Amino acid sequence: MARAEDRSGATWCGLALAGALPGFALAIALSGLFAWLGPGGMAPLNKYQFNMWIVPPLWLGICSAVFMFRSALRAWAWLGGATAVAGAVLFAVRHLSG
């Protein structure tokens, strides 16, 4: 297992970018899934405000958890895959729930 002091600056930059780019997309997709699948569906007006404010904590959680990956390539692969899955599920939920 790689220790933190063994990582180069390129690895840290790659990890930070993985948290920032696909991490943001994942936070948006998770917020959308909660909006569609959460209590009340999309009916309550207060839900829009909550979904808007839930994105930053999700994104910050992802950005801080990304540094547990051993390499930037793994972080990009896992976050990219998770984002693709969450986006596909969100797409399916939106189109199947009518």
Jmol script that loads the backbone (N, CA, C; Angstrom):
load data "model"
ATOM      1  N   MET A   1       0.829  -1.162   0.000  1.00  0.00           N
ATOM      2  CA  MET A   1       0.000   0.000   0.000  1.00  0.00           C
ATOM      3  C   MET A   1       0.886   1.242   0.000  1.00  0.00           C
ATOM      4  N   ALA A   2       0.542   2.181  -0.865  1.00  0.00           N
ATOM      5  CA  ALA A   2       1.354   3.390  -0.983  1.00  0.00           C
ATOM      6  C   ALA A   2       1.078   4.325   0.183  1.00  0.00           C
ATOM      7  N   ARG A   3       2.138   4.885   0.733  1.00  0.00           N
ATOM      8  CA  ARG A   3       1.993   5.862   1.794  1.00  0.00           C
ATOM      9  C   ARG A   3       1.831   7.238   1.178  1.00  0.00           C
ATOM     10  N   ALA A   4       1.297   8.161   1.941  1.00  0.00           N
ATOM     11  CA  ALA A   4       1.022   9.501   1.416  1.00  0.00           C
ATOM     12  C   ALA A   4       2.291  10.201   0.954  1.00  0.00           C
ATOM     13  N   GLU A   5       3.413   9.992   1.666  1.00  0.00           N
ATOM     14  CA  GLU A   5       4.631  10.691   1.272  1.00  0.00           C
ATOM     15  C   GLU A   5       5.279  10.095   0.025  1.00  0.00           C
ATOM     16  N   ASP A   6       4.823   8.917  -0.414  1.00  0.00           N
ATOM     17  CA  ASP A   6       5.352   8.308  -1.620  1.00  0.00           C
ATOM     18  C   ASP A   6       4.674   8.833  -2.886  1.00  0.00           C
ATOM     19  N   ARG A   7       3.618   9.574  -2.744  1.00  0.00           N
ATOM     20  CA  ARG A   7       2.871  10.034  -3.911  1.00  0.00           C
ATOM     21  C   ARG A   7       3.531  11.271  -4.510  1.00  0.00           C
ATOM     22  N   SER A   8       3.562  11.298  -5.830  1.00  0.00           N
ATOM     23  CA  SER A   8       4.128  12.457  -6.512  1.00  0.00           C
ATOM     24  C   SER A   8       3.072  13.550  -6.655  1.00  0.00           C
ATOM     25  N   GLY A   9       3.507  14.721  -7.063  1.00  0.00           N
ATOM     26  CA  GLY A   9       2.589  15.828  -7.272  1.00  0.00           C
ATOM     27  C   GLY A   9       1.587  15.543  -8.369  1.00  0.00           C
ATOM     28  N   ALA A  10       2.002  14.776  -9.381  1.00  0.00           N
ATOM     29  CA  ALA A  10       1.091  14.426 -10.468  1.00  0.00           C
ATOM     30  C   ALA A  10      -0.046  13.548  -9.955  1.00  0.00           C
ATOM     31  N   THR A  11       0.269  12.656  -9.026  1.00  0.00           N
ATOM     32  CA  THR A  11      -0.773  11.794  -8.469  1.00  0.00           C
ATOM     33  C   THR A  11      -1.771  12.624  -7.666  1.00  0.00           C
ATOM     34  N   TRP A  12      -1.273  13.542  -6.858  1.00  0.00           N
ATOM     35  CA  TRP A  12      -2.174  14.388  -6.076  1.00  0.00           C
ATOM     36  C   TRP A  12      -3.061  15.228  -6.986  1.00  0.00           C
ATOM     37  N   CYS A  13      -2.494  15.762  -8.043  1.00  0.00           N
ATOM     38  CA  CYS A  13      -3.262  16.566  -8.991  1.00  0.00           C
ATOM     39  C   CYS A  13      -4.326  15.708  -9.686  1.00  0.00           C
ATOM     40  N   GLY A  14      -3.944  14.502 -10.090  1.00  0.00           N
ATOM     41  CA  GLY A  14      -4.893  13.593 -10.729  1.00  0.00           C
ATOM     42  C   GLY A  14      -6.023  13.193  -9.800  1.00  0.00           C
ATOM     43  N   LEU A  15      -5.688  12.963  -8.538  1.00  0.00           N
ATOM     44  CA  LEU A  15      -6.719  12.621  -7.557  1.00  0.00           C
ATOM     45  C   LEU A  15      -7.663  13.796  -7.317  1.00  0.00           C
ATOM     46  N   ALA A  16      -7.095  14.985  -7.200  1.00  0.00           N
ATOM     47  CA  ALA A  16      -7.929  16.171  -6.977  1.00  0.00           C
ATOM     48  C   ALA A  16      -8.854  16.420  -8.163  1.00  0.00           C
ATOM     49  N   LEU A  17      -8.335  16.259  -9.365  1.00  0.00           N
ATOM     50  CA  LEU A  17      -9.184  16.437 -10.552  1.00  0.00           C
ATOM     51  C   LEU A  17     -10.253  15.364 -10.644  1.00  0.00           C
ATOM     52  N   ALA A  18      -9.929  14.145 -10.217  1.00  0.00           N
ATOM     53  CA  ALA A  18     -10.934  13.079 -10.215  1.00  0.00           C
ATOM     54  C   ALA A  18     -12.054  13.401  -9.240  1.00  0.00           C
ATOM     55  N   GLY A  19     -11.706  13.980  -8.112  1.00  0.00           N
ATOM     56  CA  GLY A  19     -12.744  14.379  -7.169  1.00  0.00           C
ATOM     57  C   GLY A  19     -13.557  15.552  -7.673  1.00  0.00           C
ATOM     58  N   ALA A  20     -12.912  16.451  -8.393  1.00  0.00           N
ATOM     59  CA  ALA A  20     -13.594  17.659  -8.857  1.00  0.00           C
ATOM     60  C   ALA A  20     -14.504  17.406 -10.048  1.00  0.00           C
ATOM     61  N   LEU A  21     -14.050  16.669 -11.045  1.00  0.00           N
ATOM     62  CA  LEU A  21     -14.834  16.538 -12.277  1.00  0.00           C
ATOM     63  C   LEU A  21     -15.864  15.407 -12.218  1.00  0.00           C
ATOM     64  N   PRO A  22     -15.450  14.139 -12.217  1.00  0.00           N
ATOM     65  CA  PRO A  22     -16.491  13.113 -12.106  1.00  0.00           C
ATOM     66  C   PRO A  22     -17.151  13.107 -10.728  1.00  0.00           C
ATOM     67  N   GLY A  23     -16.468  13.615  -9.713  1.00  0.00           N
ATOM     68  CA  GLY A  23     -17.068  13.715  -8.388  1.00  0.00           C
ATOM     69  C   GLY A  23     -18.257  14.667  -8.374  1.00  0.00           C
ATOM     70  N   PHE A  24     -18.128  15.783  -9.071  1.00  0.00           N
ATOM     71  CA  PHE A  24     -19.247  16.722  -9.166  1.00  0.00           C
ATOM     72  C   PHE A  24     -20.411  16.103  -9.927  1.00  0.00           C
ATOM     73  N   ALA A  25     -20.109  15.438 -11.037  1.00  0.00           N
ATOM     74  CA  ALA A  25     -21.169  14.789 -11.818  1.00  0.00           C
ATOM     75  C   ALA A  25     -21.871  13.709 -10.995  1.00  0.00           C
ATOM     76  N   LEU A  26     -21.108  12.973 -10.188  1.00  0.00           N
ATOM     77  CA  LEU A  26     -21.701  11.953  -9.328  1.00  0.00           C
ATOM     78  C   LEU A  26     -22.592  12.588  -8.269  1.00  0.00           C
ATOM     79  N   ALA A  27     -22.175  13.697  -7.687  1.00  0.00           N
ATOM     80  CA  ALA A  27     -23.001  14.388  -6.694  1.00  0.00           C
ATOM     81  C   ALA A  27     -24.307  14.882  -7.309  1.00  0.00           C
ATOM     82  N   ILE A  28     -24.243  15.395  -8.524  1.00  0.00           N
ATOM     83  CA  ILE A  28     -25.451  15.850  -9.218  1.00  0.00           C
ATOM     84  C   ILE A  28     -26.379  14.671  -9.485  1.00  0.00           C
ATOM     85  N   ALA A  29     -25.817  13.547  -9.960  1.00  0.00           N
ATOM     86  CA  ALA A  29     -26.630  12.364 -10.257  1.00  0.00           C
ATOM     87  C   ALA A  29     -27.268  11.809  -8.984  1.00  0.00           C
ATOM     88  N   LEU A  30     -26.519  11.768  -7.887  1.00  0.00           N
ATOM     89  CA  LEU A  30     -27.081  11.275  -6.626  1.00  0.00           C
ATOM     90  C   LEU A  30     -28.192  12.185  -6.114  1.00  0.00           C
ATOM     91  N   SER A  31     -28.013  13.484  -6.280  1.00  0.00           N
ATOM     92  CA  SER A  31     -29.063  14.421  -5.892  1.00  0.00           C
ATOM     93  C   SER A  31     -30.313  14.209  -6.748  1.00  0.00           C
ATOM     94  N   GLY A  32     -30.120  13.978  -8.026  1.00  0.00           N
ATOM     95  CA  GLY A  32     -31.256  13.707  -8.910  1.00  0.00           C
ATOM     96  C   GLY A  32     -31.966  12.415  -8.558  1.00  0.00           C
ATOM     97  N   LEU A  33     -31.193  11.390  -8.194  1.00  0.00           N
ATOM     98  CA  LEU A  33     -31.816  10.135  -7.782  1.00  0.00           C
ATOM     99  C   LEU A  33     -32.647  10.320  -6.518  1.00  0.00           C
ATOM    100  N   PHE A  34     -32.125  11.088  -5.569  1.00  0.00           N
ATOM    101  CA  PHE A  34     -32.911  11.358  -4.367  1.00  0.00           C
ATOM    102  C   PHE A  34     -34.174  12.132  -4.717  1.00  0.00           C
ATOM    103  N   ALA A  35     -34.056  13.062  -5.644  1.00  0.00           N
ATOM    104  CA  ALA A  35     -35.217  13.865  -6.026  1.00  0.00           C
ATOM    105  C   ALA A  35     -36.325  12.985  -6.596  1.00  0.00           C
ATOM    106  N   TRP A  36     -35.965  12.027  -7.429  1.00  0.00           N
ATOM    107  CA  TRP A  36     -36.971  11.191  -8.074  1.00  0.00           C
ATOM    108  C   TRP A  36     -37.436  10.037  -7.201  1.00  0.00           C
ATOM    109  N   LEU A  37     -36.530   9.470  -6.418  1.00  0.00           N
ATOM    110  CA  LEU A  37     -36.866   8.277  -5.645  1.00  0.00           C
ATOM    111  C   LEU A  37     -37.171   8.561  -4.178  1.00  0.00           C
ATOM    112  N   GLY A  38     -36.902   9.763  -3.723  1.00  0.00           N
ATOM    113  CA  GLY A  38     -37.124  10.106  -2.322  1.00  0.00           C
ATOM    114  C   GLY A  38     -38.600  10.238  -2.000  1.00  0.00           C
ATOM    115  N   PRO A  39     -38.911  10.524  -0.751  1.00  0.00           N
ATOM    116  CA  PRO A  39     -40.307  10.622  -0.332  1.00  0.00           C
ATOM    117  C   PRO A  39     -41.055  11.720  -1.084  1.00  0.00           C
ATOM    118  N   GLY A  40     -42.201  11.378  -1.602  1.00  0.00           N
ATOM    119  CA  GLY A  40     -43.047  12.341  -2.301  1.00  0.00           C
ATOM    120  C   GLY A  40     -42.722  12.531  -3.766  1.00  0.00           C
ATOM    121  N   GLY A  41     -41.692  11.869  -4.271  1.00  0.00           N
ATOM    122  CA  GLY A  41     -41.323  12.051  -5.675  1.00  0.00           C
ATOM    123  C   GLY A  41     -40.893  13.479  -5.938  1.00  0.00           C
ATOM    124  N   MET A  42     -41.316  14.032  -7.053  1.00  0.00           N
ATOM    125  CA  MET A  42     -40.951  15.403  -7.400  1.00  0.00           C
ATOM    126  C   MET A  42     -42.041  16.410  -7.021  1.00  0.00           C
ATOM    127  N   ALA A  43     -43.059  15.973  -6.271  1.00  0.00           N
ATOM    128  CA  ALA A  43     -44.196  16.840  -5.969  1.00  0.00           C
ATOM    129  C   ALA A  43     -43.892  17.985  -5.011  1.00  0.00           C
ATOM    130  N   PRO A  44     -43.266  17.762  -3.852  1.00  0.00           N
ATOM    131  CA  PRO A  44     -43.109  18.874  -2.898  1.00  0.00           C
ATOM    132  C   PRO A  44     -42.182  19.969  -3.422  1.00  0.00           C
ATOM    133  N   LEU A  45     -42.606  21.209  -3.272  1.00  0.00           N
ATOM    134  CA  LEU A  45     -41.782  22.331  -3.724  1.00  0.00           C
ATOM    135  C   LEU A  45     -40.518  22.475  -2.886  1.00  0.00           C
ATOM    136  N   ASN A  46     -40.566  22.126  -1.615  1.00  0.00           N
ATOM    137  CA  ASN A  46     -39.391  22.253  -0.751  1.00  0.00           C
ATOM    138  C   ASN A  46     -38.270  21.313  -1.178  1.00  0.00           C
ATOM    139  N   LYS A  47     -38.607  20.275  -1.915  1.00  0.00           N
ATOM    140  CA  LYS A  47     -37.613  19.284  -2.304  1.00  0.00           C
ATOM    141  C   LYS A  47     -36.584  19.879  -3.273  1.00  0.00           C
ATOM    142  N   TYR A  48     -36.988  20.800  -4.104  1.00  0.00           N
ATOM    143  CA  TYR A  48     -36.051  21.416  -5.039  1.00  0.00           C
ATOM    144  C   TYR A  48     -34.945  22.153  -4.281  1.00  0.00           C
ATOM    145  N   GLN A  49     -35.331  22.870  -3.265  1.00  0.00           N
ATOM    146  CA  GLN A  49     -34.351  23.609  -2.466  1.00  0.00           C
ATOM    147  C   GLN A  49     -33.405  22.649  -1.745  1.00  0.00           C
ATOM    148  N   PHE A  50     -33.963  21.586  -1.178  1.00  0.00           N
ATOM    149  CA  PHE A  50     -33.124  20.608  -0.483  1.00  0.00           C
ATOM    150  C   PHE A  50     -32.136  19.963  -1.443  1.00  0.00           C
ATOM    151  N   ASN A  51     -32.587  19.593  -2.629  1.00  0.00           N
ATOM    152  CA  ASN A  51     -31.690  18.957  -3.608  1.00  0.00           C
ATOM    153  C   ASN A  51     -30.600  19.896  -4.073  1.00  0.00           C
ATOM    154  N   MET A  52     -30.904  21.172  -4.152  1.00  0.00           N
ATOM    155  CA  MET A  52     -29.887  22.142  -4.525  1.00  0.00           C
ATOM    156  C   MET A  52     -28.805  22.220  -3.445  1.00  0.00           C
ATOM    157  N   TRP A  53     -29.210  22.186  -2.179  1.00  0.00           N
ATOM    158  CA  TRP A  53     -28.261  22.340  -1.081  1.00  0.00           C
ATOM    159  C   TRP A  53     -27.564  21.047  -0.694  1.00  0.00           C
ATOM    160  N   ILE A  54     -28.042  19.898  -1.157  1.00  0.00           N
ATOM    161  CA  ILE A  54     -27.396  18.637  -0.806  1.00  0.00           C
ATOM    162  C   ILE A  54     -26.189  18.345  -1.704  1.00  0.00           C
ATOM    163  N   VAL A  55     -26.096  19.002  -2.842  1.00  0.00           N
ATOM    164  CA  VAL A  55     -24.988  18.748  -3.764  1.00  0.00           C
ATOM    165  C   VAL A  55     -23.620  19.102  -3.158  1.00  0.00           C
ATOM    166  N   PRO A  56     -23.414  20.285  -2.566  1.00  0.00           N
ATOM    167  CA  PRO A  56     -22.074  20.584  -2.024  1.00  0.00           C
ATOM    168  C   PRO A  56     -21.576  19.599  -0.962  1.00  0.00           C
ATOM    169  N   PRO A  57     -22.402  19.171   0.021  1.00  0.00           N
ATOM    170  CA  PRO A  57     -21.875  18.185   0.970  1.00  0.00           C
ATOM    171  C   PRO A  57     -21.528  16.847   0.311  1.00  0.00           C
ATOM    172  N   LEU A  58     -22.347  16.426  -0.644  1.00  0.00           N
ATOM    173  CA  LEU A  58     -22.024  15.189  -1.364  1.00  0.00           C
ATOM    174  C   LEU A  58     -20.707  15.335  -2.113  1.00  0.00           C
ATOM    175  N   TRP A  59     -20.565  16.455  -2.809  1.00  0.00           N
ATOM    176  CA  TRP A  59     -19.361  16.684  -3.607  1.00  0.00           C
ATOM    177  C   TRP A  59     -18.123  16.765  -2.713  1.00  0.00           C
ATOM    178  N   LEU A  60     -18.229  17.463  -1.601  1.00  0.00           N
ATOM    179  CA  LEU A  60     -17.088  17.566  -0.693  1.00  0.00           C
ATOM    180  C   LEU A  60     -16.730  16.214  -0.075  1.00  0.00           C
ATOM    181  N   GLY A  61     -17.734  15.413   0.204  1.00  0.00           N
ATOM    182  CA  GLY A  61     -17.468  14.069   0.700  1.00  0.00           C
ATOM    183  C   GLY A  61     -16.730  13.226  -0.313  1.00  0.00           C
ATOM    184  N   ILE A  62     -17.139  13.327  -1.569  1.00  0.00           N
ATOM    185  CA  ILE A  62     -16.470  12.587  -2.638  1.00  0.00           C
ATOM    186  C   ILE A  62     -15.047  13.118  -2.830  1.00  0.00           C
ATOM    187  N   CYS A  63     -14.901  14.454  -2.810  1.00  0.00           N
ATOM    188  CA  CYS A  63     -13.577  15.059  -2.992  1.00  0.00           C
ATOM    189  C   CYS A  63     -12.606  14.654  -1.884  1.00  0.00           C
ATOM    190  N   SER A  64     -13.098  14.503  -0.680  1.00  0.00           N
ATOM    191  CA  SER A  64     -12.194  14.111   0.403  1.00  0.00           C
ATOM    192  C   SER A  64     -11.942  12.604   0.405  1.00  0.00           C
ATOM    193  N   ALA A  65     -12.911  11.814  -0.024  1.00  0.00           N
ATOM    194  CA  ALA A  65     -12.735  10.358  -0.047  1.00  0.00           C
ATOM    195  C   ALA A  65     -11.845   9.905  -1.209  1.00  0.00           C
ATOM    196  N   VAL A  66     -11.693  10.745  -2.225  1.00  0.00           N
ATOM    197  CA  VAL A  66     -10.921  10.356  -3.404  1.00  0.00           C
ATOM    198  C   VAL A  66      -9.446  10.121  -3.066  1.00  0.00           C
ATOM    199  N   PHE A  67      -8.963  10.715  -1.991  1.00  0.00           N
ATOM    200  CA  PHE A  67      -7.560  10.554  -1.629  1.00  0.00           C
ATOM    201  C   PHE A  67      -7.261   9.208  -0.979  1.00  0.00           C
ATOM    202  N   MET A  68      -8.271   8.375  -0.812  1.00  0.00           N
ATOM    203  CA  MET A  68      -8.040   7.021  -0.321  1.00  0.00           C
ATOM    204  C   MET A  68      -7.651   6.065  -1.445  1.00  0.00           C
ATOM    205  N   PHE A  69      -7.811   6.490  -2.700  1.00  0.00           N
ATOM    206  CA  PHE A  69      -7.407   5.654  -3.832  1.00  0.00           C
ATOM    207  C   PHE A  69      -5.892   5.604  -3.921  1.00  0.00           C
ATOM    208  N   ARG A  70      -5.377   4.492  -4.384  1.00  0.00           N
ATOM    209  CA  ARG A  70      -3.924   4.328  -4.498  1.00  0.00           C
ATOM    210  C   ARG A  70      -3.336   5.117  -5.654  1.00  0.00           C
ATOM    211  N   SER A  71      -4.113   5.287  -6.713  1.00  0.00           N
ATOM    212  CA  SER A  71      -3.596   6.025  -7.861  1.00  0.00           C
ATOM    213  C   SER A  71      -4.706   6.867  -8.473  1.00  0.00           C
ATOM    214  N   ALA A  72      -4.292   7.835  -9.258  1.00  0.00           N
ATOM    215  CA  ALA A  72      -5.263   8.693  -9.931  1.00  0.00           C
ATOM    216  C   ALA A  72      -6.060   7.904 -10.957  1.00  0.00           C
ATOM    217  N   LEU A  73      -5.421   6.944 -11.612  1.00  0.00           N
ATOM    218  CA  LEU A  73      -6.122   6.138 -12.608  1.00  0.00           C
ATOM    219  C   LEU A  73      -7.260   5.345 -11.974  1.00  0.00           C
ATOM    220  N   ARG A  74      -7.020   4.776 -10.805  1.00  0.00           N
ATOM    221  CA  ARG A  74      -8.085   4.044 -10.104  1.00  0.00           C
ATOM    222  C   ARG A  74      -9.212   4.985  -9.700  1.00  0.00           C
ATOM    223  N   ALA A  75      -8.870   6.159  -9.231  1.00  0.00           N
ATOM    224  CA  ALA A  75      -9.892   7.122  -8.828  1.00  0.00           C
ATOM    225  C   ALA A  75     -10.753   7.521 -10.021  1.00  0.00           C
ATOM    226  N   TRP A  76     -10.114   7.824 -11.140  1.00  0.00           N
ATOM    227  CA  TRP A  76     -10.862   8.187 -12.343  1.00  0.00           C
ATOM    228  C   TRP A  76     -11.736   7.031 -12.815  1.00  0.00           C
ATOM    229  N   ALA A  77     -11.205   5.818 -12.774  1.00  0.00           N
ATOM    230  CA  ALA A  77     -11.975   4.652 -13.229  1.00  0.00           C
ATOM    231  C   ALA A  77     -13.187   4.405 -12.327  1.00  0.00           C
ATOM    232  N   TRP A  78     -12.986   4.395 -11.017  1.00  0.00           N
ATOM    233  CA  TRP A  78     -14.086   4.128 -10.096  1.00  0.00           C
ATOM    234  C   TRP A  78     -15.113   5.250 -10.107  1.00  0.00           C
ATOM    235  N   LEU A  79     -14.657   6.486 -10.054  1.00  0.00           N
ATOM    236  CA  LEU A  79     -15.616   7.598 -10.045  1.00  0.00           C
ATOM    237  C   LEU A  79     -16.310   7.746 -11.397  1.00  0.00           C
ATOM    238  N   GLY A  80     -15.571   7.510 -12.470  1.00  0.00           N
ATOM    239  CA  GLY A  80     -16.203   7.543 -13.784  1.00  0.00           C
ATOM    240  C   GLY A  80     -17.245   6.451 -13.935  1.00  0.00           C
ATOM    241  N   GLY A  81     -16.920   5.256 -13.456  1.00  0.00           N
ATOM    242  CA  GLY A  81     -17.882   4.155 -13.513  1.00  0.00           C
ATOM    243  C   GLY A  81     -19.090   4.412 -12.642  1.00  0.00           C
ATOM    244  N   ALA A  82     -18.859   4.918 -11.429  1.00  0.00           N
ATOM    245  CA  ALA A  82     -19.977   5.221 -10.533  1.00  0.00           C
ATOM    246  C   ALA A  82     -20.866   6.323 -11.107  1.00  0.00           C
ATOM    247  N   THR A  83     -20.242   7.302 -11.745  1.00  0.00           N
ATOM    248  CA  THR A  83     -21.006   8.380 -12.367  1.00  0.00           C
ATOM    249  C   THR A  83     -21.830   7.853 -13.537  1.00  0.00           C
ATOM    250  N   ALA A  84     -21.233   6.985 -14.346  1.00  0.00           N
ATOM    251  CA  ALA A  84     -21.967   6.405 -15.473  1.00  0.00           C
ATOM    252  C   ALA A  84     -23.146   5.564 -14.991  1.00  0.00           C
ATOM    253  N   VAL A  85     -22.934   4.771 -13.958  1.00  0.00           N
ATOM    254  CA  VAL A  85     -24.023   3.946 -13.416  1.00  0.00           C
ATOM    255  C   VAL A  85     -25.120   4.825 -12.821  1.00  0.00           C
ATOM    256  N   ALA A  86     -24.738   5.818 -12.024  1.00  0.00           N
ATOM    257  CA  ALA A  86     -25.736   6.703 -11.416  1.00  0.00           C
ATOM    258  C   ALA A  86     -26.498   7.491 -12.484  1.00  0.00           C
ATOM    259  N   GLY A  87     -25.784   7.930 -13.519  1.00  0.00           N
ATOM    260  CA  GLY A  87     -26.447   8.642 -14.612  1.00  0.00           C
ATOM    261  C   GLY A  87     -27.411   7.747 -15.378  1.00  0.00           C
ATOM    262  N   ALA A  88     -27.016   6.493 -15.609  1.00  0.00           N
ATOM    263  CA  ALA A  88     -27.899   5.559 -16.313  1.00  0.00           C
ATOM    264  C   ALA A  88     -29.134   5.236 -15.479  1.00  0.00           C
ATOM    265  N   VAL A  89     -28.938   5.045 -14.183  1.00  0.00           N
ATOM    266  CA  VAL A  89     -30.082   4.776 -13.306  1.00  0.00           C
ATOM    267  C   VAL A  89     -31.005   5.991 -13.247  1.00  0.00           C
ATOM    268  N   LEU A  90     -30.443   7.177 -13.154  1.00  0.00           N
ATOM    269  CA  LEU A  90     -31.251   8.399 -13.150  1.00  0.00           C
ATOM    270  C   LEU A  90     -32.029   8.535 -14.457  1.00  0.00           C
ATOM    271  N   PHE A  91     -31.377   8.263 -15.578  1.00  0.00           N
ATOM    272  CA  PHE A  91     -32.048   8.315 -16.877  1.00  0.00           C
ATOM    273  C   PHE A  91     -33.206   7.328 -16.927  1.00  0.00           C
ATOM    274  N   ALA A  92     -32.962   6.104 -16.450  1.00  0.00           N
ATOM    275  CA  ALA A  92     -34.003   5.075 -16.465  1.00  0.00           C
ATOM    276  C   ALA A  92     -35.164   5.454 -15.551  1.00  0.00           C
ATOM    277  N   VAL A  93     -34.853   5.957 -14.365  1.00  0.00           N
ATOM    278  CA  VAL A  93     -35.906   6.335 -13.415  1.00  0.00           C
ATOM    279  C   VAL A  93     -36.767   7.462 -13.982  1.00  0.00           C
ATOM    280  N   ARG A  94     -36.111   8.438 -14.571  1.00  0.00           N
ATOM    281  CA  ARG A  94     -36.864   9.582 -15.126  1.00  0.00           C
ATOM    282  C   ARG A  94     -37.768   9.160 -16.256  1.00  0.00           C
ATOM    283  N   HIS A  95     -37.310   8.260 -17.100  1.00  0.00           N
ATOM    284  CA  HIS A  95     -38.099   7.889 -18.272  1.00  0.00           C
ATOM    285  C   HIS A  95     -39.091   6.770 -17.998  1.00  0.00           C
ATOM    286  N   LEU A  96     -38.845   5.970 -16.986  1.00  0.00           N
ATOM    287  CA  LEU A  96     -39.792   4.907 -16.666  1.00  0.00           C
ATOM    288  C   LEU A  96     -40.893   5.357 -15.713  1.00  0.00           C
ATOM    289  N   SER A  97     -40.609   6.396 -14.928  1.00  0.00           N
ATOM    290  CA  SER A  97     -41.634   6.861 -13.982  1.00  0.00           C
ATOM    291  C   SER A  97     -42.592   7.852 -14.629  1.00  0.00           C
ATOM    292  N   GLY A  98     -42.276   8.252 -15.836  1.00  0.00           N
ATOM    293  CA  GLY A  98     -43.182   9.083 -16.626  1.00  0.00           C
ATOM    294  C   GLY A  98     -43.347  10.432 -16.101  1.00  0.00           C
TER     295      GLY A  98
END
end "model"
wireframe off; spacefill off
backbone 0.3
color backbone group
